[in-house]
Each structure stands twice: as structure tokens, then as C-alpha cells.
Amino acid sequence: MTTAHTARIALVGDRSPHVKSHTRIPLLLDALAARDGLVLDAYWIPTGDAGAEAAAGTLGRFDAVWVLPGSPYASEAGVLEAIRVAREEGIPFLGTCGGFQHTLLEYARTVCGLTGAAHAENDPGAADPLITPLACSLVGHEGLVRAEPGSLAESALGAERSMERYHCNYGPEPRHLPALAAHGLRLSGRDEDGQVRIAELSGHPFFLATLFQPELRGDGSVPHPIVRALAVAAVTHATAAAGAAAVAE
């Protein structure tokens, strides 16, 4: 596959050589370009800067936003603003691990009106947190995930079932999930125990969040289908934006 336009992607996270998913990004970008002709121009945005980027409108000019693992983030507020901008402005979005957790948190607060929703890692004293410690740590765990038929998750994965890798200690508190679903967030993937591991937003060009880390599959030379799906969505966004600009001229 070849494309005429390079897509700009914002990588939101506190970049560290000690976070394996961060070190994988250059490999994945090279593989996407070489294997699929999907060229992504990546910009790292520290969480402490993300709020200002959102307020200035610069974040909204990217063709995709990926909130990466690495929580606790330096700025929870910055991460939530990045997610909100991508959600509200129709920018292709992926959140993995901590990005998944904060996607649910942003949706609960902004869309569901649950202003007291909290992440126990950031606010251990919260009365009724939305994101809580997992009963069993998923650090280094690999497990089966099932995507709902007809979902974006299934389409991105290219299959209903997939073995995925995790590196996390926190996940959603099940009793709060019905409120998110009632307000339009589709909880489209679960593990073998029925716990939610994927969320998406219908009616959005591409909005997907996973508790597992697709960037950790293999050695990085073959991008995970979800990462490739994000890249396709980003290039589609860039191509549409270029076409609209040409018409305007």
C-alpha cells in the first residue's frame, strides 16, 4: 500500500528509555513505512505540556493521538485533555494500558458527569475510584481477548480472538462500567474472565483503547494490527485534510 500524504501523530506520554513500549515506537514507525507505506511523522508530547497544546489548538491539528503507557503520568490533567480533544474533534485515537485507563476516566468525567471519578494510582484516597488495583497483577501477563462481532476492535484486530500482552496493575472497577456504556462508550473486548479490556466510541473515525499493549507484540518488526489500523486512520485523516485544503484554495 502506498500513500500520498504523511500523517502527523502526537505521542502523548512521559518518554522514558525504561518504558519498553516507548522504545518500541521507532521500530514500529519504521516497519509501518517499510511494510505498508504508512508514513507517520511522530511528535512526543510530555503529559505536562499536553494541556497547553490542547488549549492552544495545536493538538487538534494532528492526524492521530496515541496516549502511551507510563502511568502515573506527570500530568493526569494533560492526558485527559489530550483524550478529550481527540474524542471531540474526531481525531483518530489510540490509548494503551494507562491510556485505556485514562480514556475511561475522561469519558466518565466529561460525558457521564461523574466528576468524582478517580484513578486510585493518582488518588489513593478517593472514596469510590473508577480505576482500581487489579485483584491479580497483569504485569508480564499474556491472555486471550475476545472482541465483539461487528466492533471496531474486531475490525482492527482482523479476528474475534487474539492473544495479547499486558504490563499493568490497574483496571476499571466493574460496577461503574454500566454508566459508561449507557452514555455511548462501547465496551467491545473482554478477557476470558469477562473483564473489559477494550473500549471504543461508535460514530468516531477511529477511537480505540486497550488495557493490553499491542506495541509489545513480537520484536517490533511487524506492527500489531491495531497499531496498523491507527496508522491507516491517521493517513486517511491527513489525506482528507489535504483534500479539503486544496478545495479551499
N, C-alpha and C positions, 0 to 999 in steps of 0.2 A: 504493500500500500504506500502511495506517495501523497504528499500534501503540499499545497502551495503556501501555507502560512505557518509560521512558528507561533506557538501559543505560550503566553507568559503565565507561569504558575507561582503562586505565593505559597511557600513552605513555612507554615506558622509553627514555631516551636523554639525552644532554647537550645540551640545547636551544641552538641557535645560529642567528642570523639569516643566517649564512654557509653553512648546510647547506640546500640547496634543498628537500629532502624535508620538512624541518621547517617551512619557510614555507608549504608546501602544505597542511598539516594543517587549518588553519582553513577554507580553501576547500573541502576535501573534506567536512568535517563539516557545513558549511552546505549543500552540494549534496546530501548524503545525507538531510538533514532535509527540504529543499525538494522534491527529486525523488521520494524513496522513502518519506518518513515514518519514516525510521530515525534516531531521535534519540539521539546519543551524548554523554554528559557526560564530557569528557576531562580527565584529570589528568596533568600531566607529572611524571615521577619521575626525577630525575637518577640516573645509574648508581651514584653514591656513596651514595645513600640506599636503593637497591633491596634490598640485602641486609638492612638493618634492617627495611624494610617487609615483606619475606618472613618474617623471624624473628618479627615481631610479629603476623603473621596478617592484616594489613591488605591485603596484595597479593591474598590469596586471596578477598577479598570483592568484587573487581572482576568485571565480566561479560565482560571481554576484556583481553588483554595484547598490546600491539604493541611489539616491540623494533625501534626505528628505526635507520637508518643513522647514521653519525657516528663510526666507529671510527678510531683507537684510542679506546676508551671510557675515561673516568676510572677506572672500576672494572670490570675483567673479572669479578671475583667477584660483583659485584652483578648484572650482566647474566645470568650463569649461574644465579644463584639465582632471578631472575625467570622464566627459561625453565623451570627445574625445577618451580617452583610451578604454573605454568600446565599443564605436562605431567602432573604427578602428580595435580593436583586437578581435572582436566577443565575448565579454563577456556579458552574459545576463544582461540586464539593465532595471531599472525602475526609472522614475523621477516623483515625485508627487508634485503638487502645484508649489512652487518655482523651483522644479526640472524640471517640464514641461516647465516653462518659460525659464530657462537657457538651456534646451535642444534645443529649437528653436533658442536661441541666439548663441549657439555653432555651430549649423548647418549653420546658416546664415553667420557667420564669416568665418568658416573653409571650408565649402563645396561650399557655394554660392559666396564667395568672397566679401560679404558685410561687409567690415572691419569697417564701421561706425555704424553698427547695435548696438543698446544700449538698456539698461533696464532703464526706467525712474526712478525707485526707487533708482538705483545706480548712475544714471547720469541724474538728473532732467533738466539739461541744454542742453541735446542732441537735435540736430536740427531735427532729424526725427527718433525717437526711434522705435524699433521693439516691445518692451513690454511697454504698456502704462496703465495708470489708467483706470479701468473699468468704464463705464458710470453708472453702478449700482453695488455697492459692493456685493460680494458673501460671505462675512463673515457670517457664520451660515446658509447659504442657502442650500436647498436641491432641486434638479431638475432632470428632465429626460434627459438621454443621449442616443443617438442612434448611434450604431456602424455600419459601412459599412459592408454589406454582404461579407463574404469571407476574412475579415480582421483578423489580429492577435487580435485586440481589441474584435471582436465578439467571436473569439475562446476562448480568456481568460475569457471573461465575461460569456460565455456559453449561451448568448442570444443577440438579436439585440438591446433590450431596457433595461435600468437599471436606477434606482433612485440612485443618488449619492450626497454626501455631500461635500461642499466647505468651505474654510476659507481663502479667498484671496481678494485682491483689485486690482490686475493687471492681464492683459491678453494680447494676441497678437493683434497688430494693423492689421486689416483685409487686408489693401491694400498691405502689404508686404508678405502675405501668398502665393500668386501665384508663387513667386520666389522660395520659399522653395519647393513647390510641383513640380515645373519644374526641380529641381535638385534632385528629388527622395524621398523626405520626404512625406510619405503618411499621409494626414490629415484625419484620419479614424473615428472620432467620433465628433458629434455636439450636441448642446443642442436644445431645442425647438425653439429657435430663429435663429438657423442655425449657431451659433458661434462655432468655433473649440474648442473642449475640450479634444481631444485625438490625439496624433501623434505617428507614428511608422515607422520603417525602414524595407522595404522588403529585403530579402536576408541575413538578420542578424538572428542568432539563436533566439534571443529574445530581442527586443529593443522597449520599450513602454513608453510613457509619458502621464500623465493625469493632467489636471488642478484641477480636483477634488481629494479628498484624500480618497482612498479606505481603508486606515488604520483606518479611523474613523467609519466605519460601525459597528453597534451593540456595544457590550461591549468588543470586542476583543477575545471572546472565540471561535468564528467561523471566521476564516480568510476569507476576501473578495476573490472572485475568482481570481482577478488579482494578489493579493499577493500570493495565492497558485500557480498560473501559473508561477510566478517568481521563487518560491521555486522549482518547478518541473524542470524548465530550469537550475537552479543552480546545482541541484543534477545530472541532465543529464550531465552537463559540468564537474562536479567533477568525475563522473564515466568514462567519455571518457578520461579525463586526466590521471586517474589511469590506464586505459587500455593501453594507449599509453606509459606510463612509464614502465609498465610490459613488453611490447613488446620490448622496447628499452634495457631492461636488458637482 
